[in-house]
Amino acid sequence: AAVAGDKFTYVAASITSFTPATGTHLGGTSVKITGVNLTGATSVKFGTTSATTYTVNSAGTQITVTAPAVSAAGAVTITVTAPGGTAASATKFTYS
């Protein structure tokens, strides 16, 4: 039974790496994001552009995502929003 004052604490999500590091600005590149506490992810973004297709593995340690199309080449940060917060990649994904 729940006791008044009981709280569930989410552990922060984080991105440790992703591969490949580059893809076409036309979109469609399959990217594997590795991290922790990614279960329940509600958003994956490349810069400000949301990915529409992604799958989180059962352990919550990897996301396979299709990079969305963007208007021009350039480098962007990948972010994942999960119950434990929003995690950002330390390095940038480069659109060509």
C-alpha positions as CSV (number, residue, x, y, z in Angstrom):
1,A,0.0,0.0,0.0
2,A,1.2,3.5,-0.8
3,V,2.1,5.7,2.2
4,A,1.5,9.4,2.1
5,G,4.7,11.1,1.1
6,D,6.0,8.2,-0.9
7,K,7.6,9.4,-4.1
8,F,9.0,7.7,-7.2
9,T,12.3,9.2,-8.4
10,Y,13.2,8.9,-12.0
11,V,16.9,8.5,-12.7
12,A,18.3,11.0,-15.2
13,A,18.5,9.9,-18.8
14,S,21.8,10.2,-20.6
15,I,23.3,9.7,-24.1
16,T,26.8,8.2,-24.1
17,S,27.3,7.8,-27.9
18,F,25.6,7.5,-31.2
19,T,26.6,6.0,-34.6
20,P,26.9,6.9,-37.4
21,A,28.0,10.5,-36.8
22,T,26.9,11.8,-40.2
23,G,24.0,11.5,-42.6
24,T,22.3,13.2,-45.5
25,H,20.1,16.3,-44.8
26,L,17.4,14.5,-46.8
27,G,16.9,12.3,-43.8
28,G,16.5,8.5,-43.6
29,T,19.8,7.6,-41.9
30,S,19.4,4.9,-39.3
31,V,21.1,6.1,-36.1
32,K,21.8,4.0,-33.0
33,I,21.9,6.1,-29.8
34,T,23.4,4.4,-26.7
35,G,22.8,5.6,-23.2
36,V,21.1,4.9,-19.9
37,N,17.5,5.3,-18.6
38,L,16.1,5.9,-22.1
39,T,13.0,3.7,-21.4
40,G,9.7,5.7,-21.9
41,A,11.3,8.2,-24.3
42,T,8.7,10.6,-25.6
43,S,10.9,12.6,-28.0
44,V,14.0,12.2,-30.0
45,K,15.3,15.4,-31.8
46,F,18.1,16.3,-34.2
47,G,18.6,19.9,-33.4
48,T,15.0,21.3,-33.3
49,T,13.6,18.7,-35.7
50,S,11.7,15.8,-34.2
51,A,12.3,12.2,-35.3
52,T,9.0,10.5,-36.1
53,T,10.3,6.9,-36.1
54,Y,12.3,5.4,-33.2
55,T,12.4,2.3,-31.0
56,V,13.8,1.9,-27.5
57,N,15.3,-1.5,-26.6
58,S,13.8,-3.3,-23.5
59,A,16.8,-2.5,-21.3
60,G,16.4,1.3,-22.0
61,T,20.0,1.5,-23.2
62,Q,19.7,1.9,-26.9
63,I,17.4,3.8,-29.3
64,T,17.3,3.1,-33.0
65,V,16.0,6.2,-34.8
66,T,15.6,7.4,-38.4
67,A,17.2,10.8,-38.7
68,P,14.6,13.3,-39.9
69,A,15.1,15.5,-43.0
70,V,16.4,19.1,-42.3
71,S,16.5,22.1,-44.6
72,A,20.3,22.3,-44.9
73,A,23.6,20.6,-44.0
74,G,25.1,21.3,-40.6
75,A,25.9,19.9,-37.2
76,V,23.1,19.4,-34.6
77,T,22.8,18.1,-31.1
78,I,20.7,14.9,-30.6
79,T,18.3,15.1,-27.6
80,V,16.2,12.4,-26.0
81,T,13.3,13.3,-23.7
82,A,12.5,10.5,-21.2
83,P,10.7,10.4,-17.8
84,G,14.1,11.2,-16.2
85,G,14.5,14.4,-18.1
86,T,16.1,15.5,-21.4
87,A,19.5,14.1,-22.4
88,A,21.7,15.8,-24.9
89,S,24.6,14.3,-27.0
90,A,28.1,15.5,-26.1
91,T,29.0,15.5,-29.8
92,K,27.0,16.6,-32.8
93,F,25.4,14.7,-35.6
94,T,26.5,16.2,-38.9
95,Y,24.1,16.5,-41.8
96,S,25.8,16.6,-45.2
